Amino acid sequence: MHTHGVKINAGSATNAIKYICEDPQAVTGTDQKEHIIDGAKGHNLMELALGNGVNIEHACGGVCACSTCHVYIEEGMELLSESTEAEDDRVEEAPDVRRNSRLSCQCEILKPGKIVVRIPSWNRNAVKEIPH
């Protein structure tokens, strides 16, 4: 099972989310390092990224059963849902854990404002098949 992305209508957007890609080729297929994506309350950071061409890895389909969608929240942590014990357990399995580490599938937007998300260069599934 894999999560499908969402694209927010600009008129209903409450959040500007900046995704900073350390390895843009791996997650977007382009050299563009920064992507500004509209978001809104109730959506999570992973589904918004996926709906807008930023392919954050999500081996478990976004159900908090792995740590492949691990990202760093550089700004706007207070606008997101708090991490749960289950998320904290999964984050501990991720490489290079930091104080601002979160699973993008678990970061639900709760309040309007600016959010900055850094996608680490290791965020990719090396064994995933390329779509035909």
N, C-alpha and C positions, 0 to 999 in steps of 0.2 A: 504494500500500500504506500502510495506517495501522495503528498499534499499537492494540491493544485494552487496556483498563484491567484492573486486578486489584483485588480487594478481599480483604484478609487477614482470616481468622477471628481475632477478638479473643484467643482462647486460644493462638494460635500467634504472635502479634505479639511482636517483640523490640525494636521501635523506635516511638517516638512522633515523628511528623514534623509540624511546624507549617509550613503553607504560608501566607505572608503575601502577599495579593494587592493590589498597588498600584491596580489597576482591577478590583475584584471583579465589576462588571457584565459586563465583557468576557470573563472566564474562568469565571464561575459563573452569571451571570444573576441574581445577588442582590447585596445591599449588604453581605454578610458578608465582612469583610476577612481574617479568620483562620480556618483550617480545621486541625484536628488529625486526622491520619490514621494508622491503624496500619500499620506496615510490618514486613518481616522480611528476613532475610539472603537474598540471591539476586535480589531484585527491584530494579528501578530506580525512581528518583523520578518519572519521567514516567508509567510505567504505573500506579503507585499513585495519582497525582493523577487520571489519567483514569478510573480505576475508582471514584473517590469524588466525582465531579462537579466536579473542578477541571480545566477543559479547557485545559491547556497546549498552545500551538500546536506542531505537529510536521509541517511540510510534507513532510518526507522519509519519514515513517512511523517515525521512531526508529532510523534506520540510520547516523547520524553523517555525513549527506551535506549538511546545511544547518546553520543556526544559529538556527532559529526557536524552539527549546525552551530557549534561553539563560536561565539563572536565576543568582541569587546565593546561595551557601551561607553563611549567617550564623553557623551553629553546627553542629558535627559533621562537618566536612570529614574528620577522621581516621577516621571510621566508614565512609567511602565508598571505592570503588576509586579509584586514582590516574588522572589524566587521561592519555590516550595522545597520541602525536604527531598522530594523525588528529583527535582532539578539539581539541587546541590549535590546529591549523590552522583548524578550523571556528569556534572561539570568536573568533579574530582577525577574522572577518567580521561579528560581531555588533556592534550599537551599544552604546556605553557600557560597554566591557569594563573589568572591575576585577580585582583580585587574587583575589577569591573567585568569579569567573565560571566557570560550568560548563555543559555541556549536560545537561539533566535526563535525557535518554535514555541517557546514558553513565555516570550516577552509580549504580553498583550498591552496595547495602548489604552491607557485609562484617562489621560488628560491631554489637552491640546498643548502644542509647543514644538520646539526643535529637538530632534534626536539625531545623534551622530553615532554610527555603528562602524566598527573596523572589522573587516573580514580578513582573518589571518591568511598568509600565503599557503599554509598547509591545509586549507579547507577545500578538500577535493577527495573524491573516492577514486583511487588509482585503478581499481578493478572494475569500475562501472562500464557497461557496454555503451558505446556511442550509438545514438539512434540512427537508423538507416533513412 
